[in-house]
Each structure stands twice: as C-alpha cells, then as structure tokens.
Amino acid sequence: MSDFQLEILKKLDELDEIKSTLAIFPQHGSQDVLSALNSLKAHNKLEFSKIDTVTYDLTKEGAQILNEGSYEIKLVKLIQELGQLQIKDVMSKLGPQVGKVGQARAFKNGWIAKNASNELELSAKLQNTDLNDLADETQSILAQIKDNSHLDSIDPKILNDLKKRKLIVQGKITDFHVTKGSEFSTDLTKLETDLTSDMVSTNAYKNLKFKPYNFNSQGVQISSGALHPLNKVREEFRQIFFSMGFTEMPSNQYVETGFWNFDALYVPQQHPARDLQDTFYIKDPLTADLPDDKTYLGNIKAVHEQGRFGSIGYRYNWKPEECQKLVLRTHSTAISARMLHDLAKDPKPTRLFSIDRVFRNEAVDATHLAEFHQVEGVLADYNITLGDLIKFMEEFFERMGVTGLRFKPTYNPYTEPSMEIFSWHEGLQKWVEIGNSGMFRPEMLESMGLPKDLRVLGWGLSLERPTMIKYKVQNIRELLGHKVSLDFIETNPAARLDEDLYE
C-alpha cells in the first residue's frame, strides 16, 4: 500500500465520509487521486463517485474588456462624443478588432443607426441618454465568470459566443466523493491469486486471503474486431450513393490551395470564412502553384472583379497570390470544383460523391469539432431545374429512412438558388436541419468551360450528426479517440441506418 492510499484510509476512518477529495487532499492531482481510489476500491475498502465541475477563465482579451468595457460600449460612447461617425472611420479610430465587433454588436442591440449620409449615429432610444447608465452585458457576464458567481444562470449560447470570440476558455475541475466499502479497514492485505504446493505443505494458505474466482465468466467471444461507428454509417452512405449510380471522388488530398477551396467557388477574397479564426493555414510551405489553365484563371479573375457570364462580380481587385495560400480544406466542395473543371474537357451527365474529413478553426464543444466528415453529392445533367433537385433530395434521404422533408431558402456563395434541408425529429419533437443544397452558379460553371445548359445540383451533410442520432450520442467528442464506448459496437452487422436514425 502506498503512503497516499494509507492517508486516504486514515482520513476516511476519521471522517467516516470524504465529501471532497479536492478539499482534503489539495496537494494531489486528480489522476493520482483516481488511481489510489481505484486500487482501494478493488479491495472493497471504499466506494467513490466522480464529480466534474466546468470552469471558465478569462483570456487576456476578456480581462481587458472587463477592465475597460465592451467594444460596443466604446463605439457608442465615441459616437456620442463626436455626434456622428463615418463608417469608414470606425476601424481607424478604434482598431480593426474593436471596430468590427463593436459595430456588429451595437447594431444588434439597436444602439446605433446609419443615416442617409452613410454615417453612424445613436439610435432614437439612446439619444439624450446618459451612456454611463447603459448596461454593458458583455462586461457584466465576464465579471460574473471571473467571480465564479451563478454560472448556471448564464445562457449556454452566450458562453459559446464568448468562447468563439476567445474571451473565455473552458476548464474542468474533477473531485471525488468517498464512502467506506464492505471490507473497510486501515490496513491493506495483498490478495493471493494462486494456491501453491508450498502453501499447502506449510498450511500457510489458512492465514492467507485469496482473490475470488469468477465462476460466472462467459469466456472470451471469438471476434476479429469491429468497425468504428463513423465508419459504419459512412459505409451505409456509400452504398446508398452506389445504388443510385454515383462514382466516388478521390478525397485523400486534405491540403488545398485557396484557389480551389475559395476562389473557384466564388467566395470573395475578403470573405470572413477566409480569416485565421475560421480557417487553418499551412506554414510550410506557405503557397503552391495555380492551375495551368490560363483561360480559366482569367475567367475567375473577371468574375470576381467585374463579373461575367451573367454576374456583376464583387467589384474588388482580385489577387492571384491570395489564391496560392495553402489551407486545410474547409469543405469537400473543393474536390467537386476540381472534378467539374475536369468534366469541362468532356461535358456529359455525371454523378459524383465524396465522404471525407474537412477542417474548421472553431472552438470544440459538445456539437462542434475542428475536424469532421462531410458527405457531399454532385449531379450534373442538361436542363435540370430546382424541382429536379428537390425530387432527388427526397429520393436520396428516403433511402436513409428520412421522409417528409422541408426546404428553406438560404445563401451559399457558389450555389443559387440554395436550400437548407429539414426533417422532423420525433425524439426532439422539432424540425432539425440535416443538410444543405443548391444549384451551382452559372458563372462558376461557365468559367470552367462547361456549356450553359449543363447544370449541376449539389448537396451535403455531416457524417457525425446522423451517427450521433443513430447511436444516441449527446457529445460529439465521444465519437473520437479513446472515448468511443464499446457499447456502440453492434452485434448485428447487417443493421441498417434507416432502422433507428430518426426514431
């Protein structure tokens, strides 16, 4: 028995119950405590339960806002001081970060308005108001977090927003509640596992304690392993695609140029999705060559700058060097763009799909990962319409066991029209989004050299969401690494996705 194990037993004997190991043994880490408790529990000396408490700490930026006030308050006070403020002057007076965030949140709160001269001014409800009495919600919540006061009362959406803004970081404190076991004592006798001839000849076995045999053991099941839950659902999706005449795209290139990941998909170079807080950029090498197709590059430049093929463009100076930056692909549509460009050499109806990893630089929580799988399908044919897309979506999801779809208009840079796909979830008793879809924009396709009447439908969804629903997983992190439960392993390998995906 280690000194620490003996210390736990003596303290438990003294107190009869240890309500908090953190309070009694603050000098020991949670892993050391857990190891000692598990060892003592194996000898029936004690029982214990684990208590995890989520904590939050302010980042440097969060502490600064706590001391100086939120960005939206700074902007509002500046506008009150100046009377009105040109929008173009916000960044220069407050800095890019303060100006961008402060302007967005002040508009959201209804504190500021834009007049006919493109200037910011206080909204009617704040005019002739003492701004010193204005409630700074962001600062108040940060103060509440710093004081660790009534954290349960804070809306989880607000906490997630503060984490995404990198104003707070989440931590965890592990504690244990300990009670006496059935064979509690302050001494620990080693249990023997084997009966030897020496023990019998010397009668020593009479004074020894033996580890009990498990006569109820069923033995080891003969098995050659099992597929990971994500791989199971992935294979079911693959078979659905194959049954509908699709060909799988090569998806093993995780690093893409900004050109294929953004520019070829009509995402402007100043789009927020290209910022460091949303995209992982590669340090070494920093850049890669652009495609050799000079005509295609010229078309992309023209579409972005002044418009072509029916588009009016984004009206900015498109820079080739921005396209050369290397990124971890943020969506599998970058693969589709390459394949459609190759299709322009021999335009014909085609059906393509891919299921593989994509990467986003975002905070990890119960429903989000920085690395996840995207399921994507692309269907190209002549003179097809939005009605064909809806009909095909209903057929595709019906094969997954999902019926009664609803569609909601949305915006994607590279599809128009675009639709979010919703299905009724019986367990949650509400409509949940299960995918995104749309028709690729003409300027994107015609830039590649595809004919006008060859239209392309596209749709996608994550692999993790249906897997979580199928296996009733509440936290997406339980699907990865050593946290994957063996209970996910199904004894029936022929189990289908549609049997319980949306039960």
N, C-alpha and C positions, 0 to 999 in steps of 0.2 A: 504494500500500500504506500502511495506517495504521501509526502508531508501535507500536500494540499487536500488530498482525499480525507486524511485523518482530521484535518482542520474543519472540513465540511461536516463530518460526522459529529465532532465535538460541539460545533455550533448548533447543529440540528438537535442534539441531545439537550443542550442548554435552553434553546428557544422553543423546542417541540415543533416548530414550523418556521421555515425561512421564506418570508413573503417576497423578498427581493435579494437575489444574489448580488445585484449591482450595488445595493446599499451596504451589504455585509462584506463583500469581497471586491471593493472598487479597484484594487491593485491588479486584479486578474482579468485578462481579456475574455470575451465571450466564448471563444473557441476553446480556451483552456478550461473554462468552467464546464462547457458542454462535454468535453472529453472526460473530465473527472466524474460528472454526474452519470454519464452513460456507463462508465465502468462500475460505479457503485450500484446502479440500477440492475445491472446484470447479475449482481449478487443479492438482489432483493433487499438491499439496505435502505433504499429510498425510492420515492416516486417524484417526478417533476413534470412541470408544464412550461412551455416556452412562451414568452410574451415579447412580441415585436412592436416597437413604437416608431412611427415615422417622424422624422425631424426635418426641419428646414433651416438653412443658414443663408444669410445674405452674402451675395457676391460683392466685389469691390464697387461695381456699378450700383448695385442695390443699396449699399451703405451710403453711397454718395447721394442718391435720391432721398434716402431717409433724412439726411442732414440738410440738404439744400432744397428739397421739394421736387415734385414730379416734373417731367418735361412739359406736360400740357399746362401746368400752372405757370411755369416760366414763360411760355409763349403768350398766355392770356395776359399776364402782367406786363409783358413787353408791349403788346398791342394797346393796353390801357394807357401805358406811359406815352406811346407815340401817337395815339389816336387811331391810326390805321397803318397797315404794313403791307408793302408789295410782297406777293407770294415769292417772287424770285429772290427777295432779300432775306427770307426766313433762314436759309441754310448759312448764309454768310454771317448773320448776327448771332445765331445760336449754335452753329456747327451742324454737320450732316445728320448725326445720330439724334441729337436733341430736337432738331428742326423737323425731321421726317416723322419720328414717333410722336412728338408733341402735337404736330399739326393734325395727324390722323386721329389721335385720341380726343383732342379738343373739338374737332368736327363731330366725332361720335357722341360726345357728351352734350352737344348742342351749345357749346360755349362761344363759338366763333362762327362767322358767316362770311361769304365772299360777295362783295358788291359788284356793281356793273363795271367798275374800273379795274377789275381783277385784283382788288386789294382785300386783305383780311381785316375785319373789324369785329368788335364784340357783338354777340347776338343780342336781341332785344331784351332777353331776360337777365342779361348781365350788365347792360348799360345802367349807369348811375348806381352801381353796386360796389360796396367795399370788398375788394377781392381778398382781403386778409381774412374774411369770414367764409370764403369759399372752401368747401370741403375737398381736401386732397385725398381721394380714396386710395390711390396707389401708395402714398406716403403712410397713410393710416394702417393699411394692411401690412406693409413692411415693418412698421413699428410693432404691430401685433405679433408678427412672425418672430421678430428679434426677441421679444419678451416671452415668447412661447406661451401666449395667452389665448385661450379659447380657439385653438386651431381648428377644432371640429366645426366651428360656426362659419368658417371661410368656405365659400363656394369652390368646389373642386375645379371648375372651369377657370376661376381666377387664379388658382395655384398653378394650373397647367400653363396659363398665359404667362405668368411670371417666370416659370421655368423656361419656356420657349424664348422669352426675352433675355434669359440668362441673368435675371435679377436675384434669383434664389437657386440653391442647389439642395437636392433631396438627400437625406441620410437615413440611417436606421439604427436604433438602439435595441439591443437584444438583452432581455432579462429572463430570469427563471424563478418559478415558484416551486419550493421543495417541501415535501412531507415525508414522514417516516414510512419505510417499507415493511413488509410482513416479517422480515428477519433482521430488523434494525438492531444494531449494536455498534459500539465504538471501535470494535476490532474487526479485522477482515481476514478470514481464513481462506487460503487458496483451495479451490475445489479440484480434486483429482479427476482425471479423465480416463485413466487406465488402471485396471486391477492387475498387479504384477505377482509373480511367484514369491518374491521376497516379502511382499505384504502379507501373503497367506501363511508362509512358513513362520514368520515372526509375530503373527496375529496383530500386526500394526494396522491392518485395514479396519479393525474395530474402533479405532480412535480417529479415523480419517473421515472427511466428508467428500462425497463424490458428486460430480456433476450429473444430474438426472438424464437418462436416456429418453429420447423422443420416440416412443413406440408408435406414435400416430403419423409419423412421416410417410408421405405418399411416394417418396423417391423422386429422382430427377426425371422430368419429362424429356423425351427424346425430341430435340428441336435443333434446327440449323440456323436459328436467328429469326429476326422479324424486321419488316420494313419500318422505317420511321413514319409517323403519322402523316407528315407533309408529303413524303414520297408516295404513300398510299393514295392520297387524294390527287396528287399530281398525275399518277398513272391512270386514275379514273378519268380525269380531264383529257389526257392524251387519247384514250380510247374513244371518247366522245368525238373529239376532233377527227380522228382517223375514220370513224364510222360515217362522218359527213363529208369525206373526200378531201380533207386538208393535208397539206405537207408541212412537216416540222422545219422551221427555220434554224440555221446554225446560230446558237446563242451563247457560245462559250467565250466571247470577247467582252470582258467586263469593262475595260477601259476604252472610251470613245473620245474622239475629238469633239470640241464644242460645235463644230460644223454639223455633224450627224446628229448629235444629241439635241441641239437647239436650232441652228440657222436653217437647216434643211426642213425643219418642221415649222418654220415661220414664227419662231419665238424671237422677238427682238433682242438686240444685244444689251439693252438697258432693262430687261425684264427682271423683276425681283427673284425669279426662280434661279437666276444665274449668280446670285450673290453667294458669298462664302458661307453664310449661315444656312443655306439651303442645299448647297452642292459641295461634294468632296472633289477638290482639285489635286492633281498629281504634281509632286515637287520635282521628281527626277525620272524621266525627262519632263520638262515643262510643256513642250509643244510637239506636234507631229505634222507631217505634210498634209496638204489638202488634196482632194481628188484631182486626177489628171484631166478631167473633162472640163476644159476651159469654157465651153458654151454653157454648161450647167452652172459653173461658178458665176459667170456673167449674168445669167438669169436670176440667180439667188440675190446677187448684189442689186440688180434692178428692182426686183420685187420688194426687197427691204427698203430701198431708198425712195423711189418714186412710184413704185407699183408697176405691174404688168400682168397680162392675162386676166384683165378684169378687176384687178386690185388697185387701190390707190396707194398702197405701201404704208410704211411707218414714218416716212419723211425725216430720216436722220442719216448721218454719214456712216455707212457700213464699213467695218474694219476687218480685213482678212486675218490679221494677226490675232484678233479675238477668237476667231473660229479654230485656230490652231491649238488652243489650250486643251490639255488632256484632263478628262474628268472620269470619275466612276459613273457609269451611265445611270441616269435618274429615272429612266423608264425604258421598256423594251421596244417602244416605238422607234428608237434609233435603229434597231435591227430592221424593222419594217421599212424604214426610209431607204436603207441600203438595198433591200430586196426589190423595192419598187423602182429604184433607179436602174437596177439590172434588168427589170422587166421591160423597160423602155426599149431595149435592144430588140425584143421580140414581143410586142404587146399582144396579150391574149388573156382570156379569163383564167383566173388562178385563185387558189385558196391556200393561205399560209397561216401558221400559228407558231407561237413560242411560249414556253413556260420556264422562266429562269429568274435569277436574282437581279435586283436593282437596288440602288443605294441613295439614301436621302440624309442630309446632315440635319437631323432633328432629334429632340430630346426623346429618350427611351422611356416609355411608361407602359401601363397595362395593355394598351391597344396600339402602340406605335413602336416600331423598330427602326434603327438606322439602316438596316438591311432586311429586305423582304423579297418575296417572289411575286412576279406579275404574270398573269395569264392574259395573252393577247391573241386576237384573231383578226385576220385581214382578208377581205373578199373583194376581188376585182372582176368587173364584168361590164359589158356595154349597156348603156342607157338604163341602168338601175336607179331606183329612187329611194327616198326616205321610207316609203311604205315597204320596200323590199327589206330594208334594214330592220324595221320593227317586226316584220314577219319572221325574219331569220332569227332575231333575238328570242322570240317566243319559242321557236323550234329548238334552238340551242339550249335554253335554260330548262325547257320541258324535259330534255334528256337527262338533266341533272335532278329532276323531280321538283322543279320550281315552276309553278304556273300562276296565272293571274297577275302578270307584270303590269307595272305602271311606268310611264316615261315622263320625265320632267326636263324642259329645255335648260341648257347650261352653256357655258363658254369654254372652249378649248382653242388655243392659238392655231392649231393645224386642222381642225375639223369645223365644218359649218354646213348644215345645222348639226348641233351636238345635243345629246340627251343623256341624263343620268337614269339608271335603271333601278327600280324599286320593286321589292316583293314583300308580301305580308308575312310577318314573323309571328307564328302562333304563340311561342313562348313569351316573347316580349309584348305581344298584343299591340304591335305598331308596324308601320311600313319602314323597312330598312333599305338603305342603298346597297346594292350588290354589284354594281358595275357602272361603267361609263362607255359611251359610244358616240359615233358620228360619221359623217361623210367627209373624207379628206378634201381640203380646199382645192379648187381648180388651179390656183396659182402655184400650189405646192407640186401638184402632179404634172402640169404642163411645163413647169420649169425643168423637169426631168426628161421631157421629150415624149411623154405619154400622150396619146390622142385625146381630143376633147371629150369624145363620147365614151371613153373608158373611165368609169367611175369606181371609186374604192370605198368600201364600207370598213369601219374598224371599231373594235370594242375591246374592253379589258376589265379585269377584276383582279383582286389579290388572291393568292392561294391560301394565305393564313386565315382570312375571315371564314370561309366555308369549313376549313379544318377545325377552327375553334368551335364553330357551331356543331359540327359532326361529333366531336369528342367532348363537348360541353366544357371547354376550357375558358376560364374567365380572364386569365392573364396571359398575354401573347408570349411573354418570356418563358412560360412553362413548356413551350414547344421547342426550345432550343437547348443544346448542350446537356449537361448532367442533370438538369431539372426535368427532363422528359420522364413522365411517370410510366412505369411498366404496365400500369393498368390500361394504357392506351392500346396495348398490343391486343388485337382481336384474335380470338380463337378461330373465327370463321374467315378464311382468306378471301372468300367469294362475296363478302359483304359489300353492298353497293352504296354509292354516295347518296342516291335518292331515297334510301330507306329511312334515314333519320336526319338528313341535312337540315330540314326546316320543320322538324317535329315540335 
